[in-house]
């Protein structure tokens, strides 16, 4: 996340908001490709026992065939749409997103095997190296006037390097030889296809605002909307992916013991909520300073969008870990039904607000997520764990209340400062101290969990490993 923010702080001062508007479409298409093009086969490798060599070859080539079919379908459709809508840049943006997504699919199998083996340290090291390379590539091209090409090239270089290293360093081999005996993939497809449907619906629901906004807003408006939105997503990207990677295989190994699943999932919720809460509270209460430091003077509406997307991101982060729960207990079908419902709610919110402008659209997304809070527990968490609604509310919302108190107090105490960077540094430090004190007094289970993680193996994770 820090590398992404550093890249954003540089590129937002070199590139225009319209460049980021074009890149938003690239990001949507690449995310959609990564989510569904491999038919969920990489996740099925994590769920099931170790696959043999023949199965791995069949899985890899089936994912390649399905991905190429997806690329051909979307590319041809976008070419027609570009002609009909008289938007020639549409095809270029879509094609760029497809290329980045296809690079990710090639590396999805070794990545899944590394996650199954809990080789998270090696994965994180490779991802940091890849992000650094992408940062250097994007910044160097942007400084030479490449425009939106700098953003696309940076992401492509990052993904190419990561995919290469996943095969060369983790698998220590080239991609497997050709095998089209897809009968070996049947049990993986039975798990992966419902998951693919769920991911398709989930990605459409999560990204439909950007896609629809690209049709109604100018590239300039889309850039001013999408960049603060991406900052909101990056905040939860600091902890949620790591917890999801860790919890998915552990819950899968403990899926026959509901009590163990409950303990593991409550630990995940406690960790994600307690870490995300102060980050989003900081983003909300210091939005003007964050906008100035990260985006510069050219983004007049940055702070307004940052406040809205701080609330949006916090609500979104609360529901994010449920995916690892449903996959871990082997219920991708339930995940699909839920994601369809969420997509309908989000699409309805977008349809009702997109004509009212970018700000109202963002506020509509916040309202839609707030409506889904209790139903998420009722339909997903309660049937698969022993976590009651009071416990769920306490674990997810109590840290947010403490963070709001810390953020509000810190912003009042720093109101005298006129230096944005100084305000962020001293205000952030003060907020962390206050949040730490509040948590030590009023959120002791999380503090104890953090101490266990620093000085020993957390009990919930150790129990999951034994299972």
Secondary structure, DSSP 8 states (H G I E B T S, - for coil): -HHHHHHHHHHHHHS-HHHHHHHHHHHHHHHHHHHHTTTTHHHHHHHSS---HHHHHHHHHHHHHHHHHHHHHHHHHHHHHHHHHT-HHHHHHHHHHHHHHHHHHHTHHHHHHHHHTT-HHHHHHHHHHHHHHHHHHHHHHHHTT-THHHHHHHHHHHHHHHHHHIIIIII-S-S------GGGGHHHHHHHHHHHHHHHHHHHHHHHHHHHHHHHS-HHHHHHHHHHHHHHHHHHTTTHHHHHHHHHHHHHHTTT-HHHHHHHHHHHHHHHHHHHHHHHHHHHHTHHHHHHHHH-TT-TTHHHHHHHHHHHHHHHHHHHTHHHHHHHTT-HHHHHHHHHHHHHHHHHHHHHHGGG-HHHHHHHHHHHHHHHHHHHIIIIIHHHS---HHHHHHHHHHHHHHHHHHHHHHHHHTTT---HHHHHHHHHHHHHHHHHHHHHHH-HHHHHHHHHHHHS--HHHHHHHH-
